[in-house]
Amino acid sequence: MKKPELTGAGWLGPRDEMDRASHRFGKCSQCKEIVCVEKAVADGPSTQRETSKMLHNAFDTHVKLNHPENYNLAASRKPNNYDT
């Protein structure tokens, strides 16, 4: 069975002004369920890295709960860069 992957990640909000984006979302490649997180609050000017990390953590939790047979496979593909 193919391991689930986070696909179609994007921001919810106007494309021209990322400061107004409110959520980051993606879709599970196996069950097509949408995983969404609220934009992180940070001290610095950019919250993209923190929000992307939160989305990947939420997706890992989704895989653990909904696809336990594939959890070890998905855990082995931890991304090094959360800027996607």
Residue, then its C-alpha position, 0 to 999 in steps of 0.5 A: m500500500k502506498k504511503p500517504e503524502l500531504t499534497g496540494a498545500g496552500w494558503l487560505g487568503p488573498r494571493d497578493e498579500m500573504d500577511r492577510a492569509s489566515h490558514r494553511f491547508g493540504k490534502c491527504s493523498q490516500c483518503k483525500e481528507i483536508v488538513c488545515v491549521e490556523k496561521a501561527v503567531a510569531d514575534g518575527p515578520s514571517t510566520q510561514r516556516e512555523t505555520s508549515k511546520m504545524l501543518h506537517n505535524a497535523f498531517d503526521t497526526h492524521v496519518k497516525l490516527n487514520h492510516p495506522e498501517n502506514y504510520n511508520l512509512a510516513a514518519s520515515r519521510k520527515p521533511n527537512n524544510y517546512d517552507t513548501 
